[in-house]
Amino acid sequence: MREIKFRAQRVDGERDWVYGFYYEEYEQPNDICYTQGYIVDKEGDIWQVDPETVSEYIGRKDKKGKEIYGGDIVKAYHYEFKEKNIGIVIYKDFCYQLKQLKQSKQALEHGYIDCIRYWSDGSHDWYSMEQYEKEDLEVIGNIHENSELLEG
């Protein structure tokens, strides 16, 4: 069974990452509703976090033992095409998938678009994170701190 935990950046000026259980509180002063997010870490400390940076642990680690979270930018070796792809870990259609940042010519020729492989008969396969071995994955950043990796 997958360990359920989250990470998010603190809002206290440090912008450090904290890890643990995530919860939200909603407030509605003067008829304006807003959300405050919090993470309770393993020591029991409560940190206010930026809800825009919250991501969930996908239950997998990369080849260096680093935990993989939604929003991570990952370099992944694709055995079928014998090449490395870079993509963003996203949650879509009930599983974590690798949304490729740049489609290789081979991937496009084989019907891959983003995370899904489309076949000529109209059927499709999901391109889920489960298709990769630990040794094939390397976290190289995330969408919140490494926007330069998102550029083509």
SVG drawing of the C-alpha trace seen along z (x, -y; Angstrom):
<svg xmlns="http://www.w3.org/2000/svg" viewBox="-21 -42 42 44">
<polyline fill="none" stroke="black" stroke-width="0.4" points="0.0,0.0 1.2,-3.5 2.3,-5.9 0.0,-8.9 1.9,-12.2 2.2,-15.6 4.7,-18.4 4.3,-22.1 6.3,-25.3 6.0,-27.3 4.6,-30.8 6.7,-32.3 9.2,-33.8 11.6,-30.9 9.7,-29.0 11.3,-25.8 9.5,-22.5 7.7,-20.7 6.4,-17.2 3.5,-15.5 -0.3,-15.5 -2.1,-18.3 -5.3,-20.0 -7.2,-23.2 -9.2,-25.7 -11.7,-27.9 -12.6,-31.4 -15.3,-33.7 -14.9,-37.2 -17.0,-39.9 -18.5,-37.3 -15.1,-36.6 -14.1,-33.0 -10.4,-32.1 -8.4,-29.0 -5.4,-28.6 -3.4,-25.4 -1.4,-23.6 1.0,-20.6 1.5,-18.7 5.0,-17.2 6.1,-14.0 7.2,-15.9 3.7,-17.3 4.7,-20.8 2.0,-22.7 3.2,-24.8 1.1,-27.2 1.8,-26.5 1.0,-27.9 -1.9,-25.7 -0.7,-26.3 2.5,-24.2 0.8,-21.2 1.6,-17.9 1.2,-14.3 3.8,-11.6 3.2,-9.0 4.6,-6.1 7.7,-5.7 11.3,-6.8 13.8,-7.6 17.1,-5.9 18.8,-8.0 16.2,-7.2 14.5,-10.5 10.7,-10.5 8.6,-11.4 5.7,-13.9 3.1,-15.3 4.6,-18.4 8.1,-16.9 10.0,-17.2 11.5,-13.8 13.9,-12.4 12.7,-9.0 14.3,-6.4 11.8,-5.0 12.8,-1.4 10.6,-1.3 12.3,-4.3 15.7,-3.9 15.7,-7.6 15.3,-9.7 12.2,-11.9 11.6,-14.8 8.1,-15.2 6.0,-16.4 4.4,-14.0 0.6,-14.6 -2.4,-12.9 -4.9,-12.2 -7.6,-9.5 -7.0,-7.9 -3.2,-7.4 0.1,-9.3 1.4,-9.8 4.4,-11.4 3.2,-14.3 6.1,-14.7 7.4,-18.3 8.6,-17.6 7.4,-14.8 10.1,-13.0 9.6,-12.2 9.6,-8.5 6.9,-9.0 4.7,-11.0 5.2,-8.4 4.0,-5.7 0.9,-7.7 2.0,-9.1 0.4,-12.4 1.2,-13.7 0.6,-10.7 -1.6,-8.6 -0.7,-6.3 -3.4,-6.4 -3.8,-3.5 -5.1,-3.6 -8.3,-1.7 -9.2,-4.5 -8.1,-2.6 -5.4,-3.9 -3.0,-3.0 -2.2,-5.1 1.4,-6.1 1.5,-5.7 4.4,-6.1 4.0,-2.4 5.5,-1.6 8.9,-2.8 11.4,-0.9 13.1,-2.8 16.4,-2.9 14.7,-4.6 13.6,-7.7 15.5,-10.7 13.9,-13.7 15.6,-16.8 13.4,-19.5 9.8,-20.6 7.3,-23.0 7.5,-25.5 11.3,-26.0 12.6,-25.1 10.4,-26.9 13.5,-27.0 13.1,-23.2 9.6,-23.8 10.8,-25.8 11.3,-23.8"/>
</svg>
